[in-house]
Amino acid sequence: MSPVSLPAIPTSLGGILVFVVGLVILWAIVSIPVYFAGKAITGGKSDFGDAMGATLGGGIAYFIVYYAVTFFLGAVLGSAATVFALILGILVWLAVFRSAFRTNWLGAVGIVIVAYLILIVLDYILLAAFGVSFPRFFPL
């Protein structure tokens, strides 16, 4: 199996600008299913800013918790630290969604599930219409 190769980080001002603009566009696109899910679950009380805050904050919080727990508890718990970090990271991610959409835990889980289903439908539509697809980060 070959090692994973990561894309190079741009070093020119133009490259950095394109990279940042691309990340913002990707962030907005990923927030669309979360927006519609939030509208459906909260009865229309959420807006696109809530969705963008949830997707950015949830991703950052998950990343920090997952790697911090794995790093600090890895020596003590071994490989079990990764499982613990995954569970804790998901709970923190759900807490961010709960806070961003001002809902309860069940509502946060509902938003995640509905957003995931919307993402799958959008993926199939994009694939059929344009021949492009979201990266395969989901198991289907």
Backbone hydrogen bonds, N-H to C=O, Kabsch-Sander energy under -0.5 kcal/mol:
donor,donor_aa,acceptor,acceptor_aa,energy
6,L,4,V,-0.5
16,I,12,S,-2.5
17,L,13,L,-2.2
18,V,14,G,-2.4
19,F,15,G,-2.3
20,V,16,I,-2.6
21,V,17,L,-2.6
22,G,18,V,-2.5
23,L,19,F,-2.1
24,V,20,V,-2.3
25,I,21,V,-2.5
26,L,22,G,-2.6
27,W,23,L,-2.5
28,A,24,V,-2.3
29,I,25,I,-2.4
30,V,26,L,-2.6
31,S,27,W,-1.4
32,I,28,A,-0.7
32,I,29,I,-0.9
34,V,30,V,-0.7
35,Y,31,S,-2.5
36,F,32,I,-2.2
37,A,33,P,-2.3
38,G,34,V,-2.7
39,K,35,Y,-2.5
40,A,36,F,-2.2
41,I,37,A,-2.7
42,T,38,G,-2.5
43,G,39,K,-0.5
44,G,39,K,-2.3
51,A,47,D,-1.5
52,M,48,F,-2.6
53,G,49,G,-2.5
54,A,50,D,-2.4
55,T,51,A,-2.5
56,L,52,M,-2.2
57,G,53,G,-2.7
58,G,54,A,-2.4
59,G,55,T,-1.5
60,I,56,L,-2.3
61,A,57,G,-2.7
62,Y,58,G,-2.4
63,F,59,G,-2.3
64,I,60,I,-2.5
65,V,61,A,-2.5
66,Y,62,Y,-3.0
67,Y,63,F,-2.3
68,A,64,I,-2.4
69,V,65,V,-2.7
70,T,66,Y,-2.2
71,F,67,Y,-2.3
72,F,68,A,-2.9
73,L,69,V,-2.5
74,G,70,T,-1.1
77,L,73,L,-3.4
78,G,73,L,-0.5
78,G,74,G,-1.6
80,A,77,L,-1.3
81,A,78,G,-1.5
82,T,79,S,-0.9
83,V,79,S,-0.9
84,F,80,A,-2.4
85,A,81,A,-2.7
86,L,82,T,-2.3
87,I,83,V,-2.3
88,L,84,F,-2.6
89,G,85,A,-2.7
90,I,86,L,-2.2
91,L,87,I,-2.1
92,V,88,L,-2.3
93,W,89,G,-2.5
94,L,90,I,-2.6
95,A,91,L,-2.0
96,V,92,V,-2.0
97,F,93,W,-1.9
98,R,94,L,-2.8
99,S,95,A,-2.3
100,A,96,V,-3.1
101,F,97,F,-2.2
102,R,99,S,-0.7
103,T,98,R,-2.0
108,A,104,N,-2.1
109,V,105,W,-2.4
110,G,106,L,-2.4
111,I,107,G,-2.4
112,V,108,A,-2.0
113,I,109,V,-2.5
114,V,110,G,-2.8
115,A,111,I,-2.6
116,Y,112,V,-2.1
117,L,113,I,-2.1
118,I,114,V,-2.5
119,L,115,A,-2.5
120,I,116,Y,-2.0
121,V,117,L,-2.1
122,L,118,I,-2.8
123,D,119,L,-2.3
124,Y,120,I,-2.1
125,I,121,V,-2.2
126,L,122,L,-2.9
127,L,123,D,-2.3
128,A,124,Y,-2.4
129,A,125,I,-2.8
130,F,126,L,-2.6
131,G,126,L,-0.9
131,G,127,L,-0.9
132,V,126,L,-1.1
137,F,135,P,-2.3
